[in-house]
């Protein structure tokens, strides 16, 4: 594999920032070359450099997105950090069921990767007996396809799930585990870009957007937060990752004291909307 040139890497940085909003630091050069190798082979190129040369000289949307998807971080596991799912099941859903009455609770997993977070949400919600539906989206089409299949290896299924949860919600099929129909029927998966204008006016009671914003460039992060604010009902809740923060100059959300990663809309946002 021929080494990626500095010019190629700069163009990759620009491509990832403009299309997906993500920053590709120079420290990740070797990782980028490693991840692009399989894409080059799959697309019929002998080297990464040859693939990138073709992309720069005659941009093709499908190849561009294949490159972008390979550079996104798909790392995730079931019940990651646990606390948000406990808060969802023990506090938020009982309160929302009481407040909404007969209405179904609408939940969005934005940046669902390969689906472990979405299934963790669905398991926690199902075990409360709440009537809910869940939309799970991600920029990475391949990740969405895996999430939609509900199929996980033994290694993946054991990462974050207890034996009891595995047996309650998944069926073993040869060397893989598939989410049971009663769990999957509560969920809808779709490929979507968080930076795009929403395609409809649907709003959600609870939004999970965890470990997504942290790798975004500031301008794109602000744009994503605007989209999340539009999509969240006025009394809804937003979950971010434990290490993610809403910048002080962003007035749309405020942190909930004593609940790491949990945010609600600020009074100024609500008054502006009114």
C-alpha positions as CSV (number, residue, x, y, z in Angstrom):
1,X,0.0,0.0,0.0
2,X,1.5,3.3,-1.0
3,X,1.6,6.0,1.7
4,X,-1.1,8.7,1.7
5,X,0.3,12.1,0.8
6,X,-0.2,15.1,3.0
7,X,-2.3,16.6,0.3
8,X,-4.6,13.5,0.3
9,X,-4.9,13.7,4.1
10,X,-5.9,17.4,3.9
11,X,-8.5,16.7,1.3
12,X,-9.8,13.8,3.5
13,X,-10.1,16.2,6.4
14,X,-12.1,18.6,4.3
15,X,-14.3,15.9,3.0
16,X,-15.1,14.5,6.4
17,X,-15.7,17.9,7.9
18,X,-18.0,19.2,5.1
19,X,-20.1,16.0,4.7
20,X,-20.2,14.6,8.2
21,X,-19.0,17.4,10.4
22,X,-16.1,15.3,11.9
23,X,-12.6,16.4,12.6
24,X,-9.8,14.0,11.4
25,X,-6.7,14.8,13.4
26,X,-3.3,14.3,11.9
27,X,-2.6,11.7,14.7
28,X,-5.1,9.4,12.9
29,X,-3.2,9.3,9.6
30,X,-2.0,5.7,10.1
31,X,-5.5,4.7,11.2
32,X,-7.0,6.3,8.2
33,X,-4.7,4.5,5.9
34,X,-5.5,1.2,7.7
35,X,-9.2,1.7,7.4
36,X,-9.2,2.8,3.8
37,X,-7.2,-0.3,2.6
38,X,-10.3,-2.6,2.6
39,X,-12.4,0.1,0.9
40,X,-9.8,0.4,-1.9
41,X,-9.8,-3.3,-2.5
42,X,-13.6,-3.6,-2.4
43,X,-13.9,-0.7,-4.9
44,X,-11.3,-2.3,-7.3
45,X,-8.3,-0.1,-6.6
46,X,-4.8,-1.5,-6.1
47,X,-3.8,1.2,-3.5
48,X,-5.4,3.8,-1.3
49,X,-3.6,6.5,-3.2
50,X,-5.1,5.3,-6.5
51,X,-8.6,5.3,-4.9
52,X,-8.2,8.8,-3.5
53,X,-6.8,10.1,-6.8
54,X,-9.9,8.8,-8.6
55,X,-12.1,10.4,-6.0
56,X,-10.4,13.8,-6.2
57,X,-10.3,13.8,-10.0
58,X,-13.9,12.7,-10.6
59,X,-16.0,12.8,-7.4
60,X,-18.5,10.0,-7.1
61,X,-21.0,10.2,-4.3
62,X,-21.0,6.5,-3.5
63,X,-17.2,6.3,-3.3
64,X,-17.1,9.4,-1.2
65,X,-19.5,8.1,1.3
66,X,-17.7,4.7,1.4
67,X,-14.5,6.6,2.3
68,X,-16.3,8.7,4.9
69,X,-18.0,5.7,6.5
70,X,-14.7,3.8,6.9
71,X,-13.3,6.7,8.9
72,X,-16.2,7.1,11.3
73,X,-15.7,5.6,14.7
74,X,-18.2,2.7,15.1
75,X,-17.1,1.7,18.6
76,X,-20.0,0.9,20.9
77,X,-21.5,-1.7,23.1
78,X,-24.7,-2.6,25.0
79,X,-25.6,-0.5,28.0
80,X,-22.6,1.7,27.5
81,X,-22.0,3.7,30.7
82,X,-25.2,2.1,32.1
83,X,-26.4,5.2,34.0
84,X,-28.5,6.7,31.2
85,X,-30.4,3.5,30.7
86,X,-31.1,3.3,34.4
87,X,-32.3,6.9,34.4
88,X,-34.5,6.2,31.4
89,X,-36.2,3.1,33.0
90,X,-36.4,4.2,36.6
91,X,-37.2,8.0,36.3
92,X,-37.9,9.3,32.9
93,X,-40.3,6.8,31.4
94,X,-42.5,6.4,34.5
95,X,-42.8,10.3,34.6
96,X,-43.5,10.5,30.9
97,X,-46.1,7.7,30.9
98,X,-47.9,9.6,33.6
99,X,-47.6,12.9,31.8
100,X,-48.5,11.6,28.3
101,X,-51.5,9.5,29.3
102,X,-52.5,7.3,26.4
103,X,-50.0,8.8,24.0
104,X,-47.0,6.7,22.9
105,X,-43.6,7.8,24.0
106,X,-41.4,8.7,21.0
107,X,-37.6,8.1,21.4
108,X,-34.8,8.9,18.9
109,X,-31.3,7.3,19.0
110,X,-29.2,9.7,16.9
111,X,-25.9,8.2,15.9
112,X,-26.9,4.7,16.7
113,X,-23.8,3.1,15.0
114,X,-24.3,-0.7,14.8
115,X,-27.4,-0.6,17.0
116,X,-26.3,-1.6,20.5
117,X,-27.4,1.7,22.0
118,X,-30.8,1.5,20.3
119,X,-31.4,-2.1,21.5
120,X,-30.3,-1.1,25.0
121,X,-32.9,1.7,25.0
122,X,-35.6,-0.6,23.7
123,X,-34.8,-3.3,26.3
124,X,-34.9,-0.8,29.1
125,X,-38.1,0.8,27.8
126,X,-39.8,-2.6,27.2
127,X,-39.1,-3.8,30.7
128,X,-41.0,-0.8,32.1
129,X,-44.1,-1.7,30.2
130,X,-44.2,1.7,28.5
131,X,-45.9,2.1,25.1
132,X,-43.1,3.5,23.0
133,X,-41.5,3.6,19.5
134,X,-37.9,4.2,18.7
135,X,-36.3,5.7,15.6
136,X,-32.5,4.9,15.3
137,X,-30.4,6.7,12.7
138,X,-26.8,6.9,11.8
139,X,-24.7,8.4,9.0
140,X,-23.0,5.1,8.3
141,X,-25.2,3.0,6.0
142,X,-23.3,-0.2,6.7
143,X,-23.7,0.2,10.4
144,X,-27.4,0.9,10.0
145,X,-27.8,-2.3,7.9
146,X,-26.2,-4.3,10.7
147,X,-28.3,-2.6,13.3
148,X,-31.5,-3.4,11.4
149,X,-30.5,-7.1,11.1
150,X,-30.4,-7.4,14.9
151,X,-27.6,-9.9,14.5
152,X,-24.6,-9.9,16.9
153,X,-21.6,-12.1,17.5
154,X,-21.1,-13.8,20.8
155,X,-18.4,-11.3,21.6
156,X,-20.6,-8.3,20.7
157,X,-23.6,-9.7,22.6
158,X,-21.6,-10.4,25.8
159,X,-20.2,-6.9,25.8
160,X,-22.5,-5.1,28.2
161,X,-25.3,-7.6,28.4
162,X,-26.0,-9.9,31.3
163,X,-26.8,-13.5,30.6
164,X,-30.4,-12.9,31.7
165,X,-30.8,-10.1,29.2
166,X,-29.2,-12.1,26.4
167,X,-31.6,-15.0,27.0
168,X,-34.6,-12.7,27.5
169,X,-34.2,-10.6,24.4
170,X,-32.1,-12.5,21.9
171,X,-32.2,-15.9,20.2
172,X,-29.1,-17.8,19.3
173,X,-28.7,-18.7,15.6
174,X,-25.7,-20.8,15.1
175,X,-22.7,-18.6,16.2
176,X,-24.8,-15.4,16.3
177,X,-27.5,-13.8,18.4
178,X,-30.6,-12.1,16.9
179,X,-32.9,-9.7,18.6
180,X,-36.3,-11.1,19.2
181,X,-39.2,-9.9,17.0
182,X,-41.1,-8.3,20.0
183,X,-38.0,-6.0,20.5
184,X,-37.4,-5.3,16.9
185,X,-41.0,-4.4,16.1
186,X,-40.7,-1.3,18.4
187,X,-37.8,0.1,16.3
188,X,-37.2,1.7,13.0
189,X,-33.7,2.1,11.6
190,X,-32.6,4.6,8.9
191,X,-29.5,6.2,7.4
192,X,-29.5,9.9,8.2
193,X,-27.1,12.8,8.5
194,X,-27.6,14.8,11.7
195,X,-26.4,17.9,9.9
196,X,-29.2,17.8,7.3
197,X,-32.5,19.7,7.6
198,X,-35.1,17.3,9.1
199,X,-37.1,15.6,6.4
200,X,-40.3,15.9,8.5
201,X,-41.6,17.7,11.5
202,X,-41.7,14.7,13.8
203,X,-40.6,15.4,17.4
204,X,-39.4,13.2,20.2
205,X,-39.9,13.0,23.9
206,X,-36.4,11.5,24.5
207,X,-33.3,11.8,22.4
208,X,-30.1,9.9,22.8
209,X,-27.1,11.5,21.0
210,X,-24.2,10.0,22.9
211,X,-20.5,10.1,21.9
212,X,-21.4,11.8,18.6
213,X,-20.9,15.5,19.1
214,X,-17.5,15.2,20.7
215,X,-15.7,14.5,17.5
216,X,-17.4,17.2,15.5
217,X,-15.9,20.5,14.5
218,X,-17.4,23.4,16.6
219,X,-19.6,24.9,13.8
220,X,-21.0,21.5,12.8
221,X,-21.6,20.6,16.5
222,X,-23.6,23.8,16.9
223,X,-25.6,22.9,13.8
224,X,-26.3,19.4,15.2
225,X,-27.5,20.8,18.5
226,X,-29.9,23.1,16.6
227,X,-31.3,20.0,14.9
228,X,-31.6,18.2,18.2
229,X,-33.4,21.2,19.7
230,X,-35.9,21.3,16.8
231,X,-36.6,17.6,17.2
232,X,-37.1,17.5,20.9
233,X,-40.5,18.4,22.5
234,X,-40.4,21.3,24.9
235,X,-40.5,19.1,28.0
236,X,-38.3,16.4,26.5
237,X,-34.8,15.1,27.6
238,X,-31.6,14.9,25.7
239,X,-28.8,12.4,26.6
240,X,-25.2,13.2,25.6
241,X,-22.1,11.2,26.3
242,X,-20.5,11.4,29.7
243,X,-17.6,13.4,28.5
244,X,-19.6,15.6,26.1
245,X,-20.6,19.1,27.1
246,X,-22.8,21.8,25.6
247,X,-20.7,24.9,25.2
248,X,-21.5,27.8,27.5
249,X,-22.6,30.0,24.5
250,X,-25.2,27.4,23.5
251,X,-28.4,28.5,25.2
252,X,-30.7,25.8,23.8
253,X,-30.0,23.2,26.6
254,X,-29.0,23.1,30.2
255,X,-27.5,20.3,32.2
256,X,-29.7,18.5,34.8
257,X,-28.0,18.7,38.2
258,X,-26.9,15.3,39.5
259,X,-27.6,13.6,36.2
260,X,-24.4,13.4,34.1
261,X,-25.1,13.7,30.4
262,X,-28.8,14.6,30.8
263,X,-30.0,17.9,29.4
264,X,-33.3,19.7,29.0
265,X,-34.3,22.8,27.1
266,X,-33.5,26.2,28.7
267,X,-36.3,28.6,29.6
268,X,-35.0,31.1,27.0
269,X,-35.4,28.5,24.3
270,X,-38.9,27.8,25.4
271,X,-39.9,31.4,25.5
272,X,-38.3,32.0,22.1
273,X,-40.3,29.1,20.6
274,X,-43.5,30.5,22.1
